[in-house]
Amino acid sequence: MEIKFYKHEPIPMELHKVKIVQQLNLLPGNQRLQKLYDSAFNTFQLHNIDIFMDMLTDSGVNAMSDNMQAAMLRADDAYAGSETFYRMARKLSDIFGINYFLPAHQGRACENILATHFVKPGKVVIMNYHFTTAKAHITRLGGRVEELVKDEGLIPRSNLPFKGDIDLEKLEACIQKETVENVAFLRLESGTNLIGGQPMSYQNMKDAVAIANKYGIPTVLDASLLQDNIYFIKTREDGMKQRSPAEILRMIADLFDIVYFSGRKFGFARGGGILVRDEKMFHAMEDYVTMFEGFLTYGGMSVKEMEALTVGFEESLNMDVISQGPQFIEYAVKQLDDYGVPVITPGGGLGAHLDAMQICSHVPQEEYPAGALTCALYLCGGIRGMERGTLSEERNADGSERFASMELVRLAFPRRVFTLSQTEYVIDRVKWVYDHRELIGGLRFTHEPKTLRFFTGRLEPTSDWPHKLLAAYQAEFGRDQ
Ligand SMILES: Cc1ncc(COP(=O)(O)O)c(C=O)c1O
C-alpha cells in the first residue's frame, strides 16, 4: 500500500509501529578514529556499542513482529521430535510445495551440506553470481564456480529491472564446454547479493532451469533474499502485478529440485534449511545434518527461533511487509543518485550500494577502495557498512589478487529497523563523504587469512588519511559529532 499525501509527494512510510527500542550511541569523532585502529580497519571487528547506524548486514538483525515474539513463548523444547519443528516444516512445505526439509543453523550451513553432497574435485557449479560462503564451500572441496550473470548485470548505473538474470546462451555453452558429468548443479541466487541485491525475473529462472533440466543437471535456488525478489517480480515483471506474493513464490519454487535459505534473512529470525523434492536425495543428505548441525528436528536452531521463523515466513508473503526494505532503499538510492553520488541503480533489495570504484577512483584497486570507503563512513558519522569488492574475494591459486568486477560498499537496510529520519542522516553523511572523497586513501593487510579474509583480516591505512579526513569532518560538524 502507498500512503498518499495532501501537500507533498509520497515518501516511504513505516507500516508498523515501534514497540521495543534499543538506545543508539554516537561516539565523538576522535573516539571513532581510535575504534577504527582498534578494529584494524575492518568493520566486522567493530563493537556494536561503538556504532550509530549499523548497516553492516540484514542478516539476523531484522526486527521481529509482535506475533513472532509471541510465538517464541510456545516453543516445544525437545532434542528430538519437537512439535515446534513439525510446525515449521509444515509451514515450509505449505508455502514451497516441497515435502522434505532438512534444518540447518544458517545459510552457509546449507551450503556446506549441499557442497559436501554434490561437489567433488574438478566439478563446477554454475550460477548467476557467487555468494562468498557458497563459493568458499565449493572451492574448499576442490570445485569451481562459473558465474554467468548477464553482462548488463555488472554495469553499475542502469535501468534494467532484473540485473541478477543469468545469460542463457552462456549457460548452454558452459554446460557443453564443461560436459554434463562435470557440472555439480545449477545454483540460482534470488536477490543477487554481491551485485547490489539485484533480482532475477521469473522468466529467466524458468528458462535457465529448463536448460538444466534438458541436460539432467540438478537445480538449486538460494532463496535467502527471495522476499525482496518476489517484491520486484510483482512490481516490475510483465504479467505479475495481479499475482499474490504467495503465488509468485510457489511458481518459483515449482521450478527447482532444491531450495535453501538463510532464515537470518528469509523469515526475519535466525536459522536456515534445505527443501528437497526427491526423497532419495533427502535421505542422502540427512547424515550431514546430524553430523554438522544437530538432530534432524532442530539442525542447530533454537526452538524459539524456529517458532519465530514459522510466523516470519508467513509475513514474508505480505506485500506491506516485503515492500518496506525496497522502498526505503529506492528512496536512499534516488537521493544519492540525484546528488551525483555513484550508486548501483536501480535500487535492489538488501541495501543501498555505493560504487567505490567511481567514488574512490584515485585509490588503486589493490588498496581496496571499497574497504577504505567503508572505514571513511564509520569515521564520518558512525555508519557501519560492509565492503563488497576485492577484499571480499579470495586470492588466485598463484597468490595474485583476484580483482572484483565491482567495488561496492553495502549499506544494508535490516527489515523494519530504521526510520526515515535515520535514513536521511545516512544520506546526508554519504553526501558529505562524497564531497570530500579525495581525502580517502588506501588500505593494506597486516594479517591476511586465506579463507573469507574479509571477516577476520586486519588492515592499516597506507598513509595518515583517516586523520586528515576526520579533521575536515570536525571542522564541518564539531568535535562531538
Ligand atoms: C544470498 C545469500 N546466500 C547465503 C547466505 C549465507 O547465509 P548465512 O549468513 O545465514 O550463513 C547469505 C548471507 O548473507 C546470502 O545473502
The ligand as a Gaussian input file, in Angstrom:
#p B3LYP/6-31G(d) Opt

LIG

0 1
 C       22.327000     -14.867000      -0.925000
 C       22.904000     -15.419000       0.331000
 N       23.122000     -16.737000       0.428000
 C       23.645000     -17.281000       1.549000
 C       23.981000     -16.508000       2.630000
 C       24.585000     -17.134000       3.853000
 O       23.677000     -17.088000       4.891000
 P       24.167000     -17.013000       6.435000
 O       24.755000     -15.671000       6.649000
 O       22.908000     -17.248000       7.199000
 O       25.157000     -18.103000       6.624000
 C       23.760000     -15.137000       2.575000
 C       24.131000     -14.283000       3.717000
 O       24.297000     -13.103000       3.644000
 C       23.207000     -14.579000       1.384000
 O       22.988000     -13.264000       1.264000

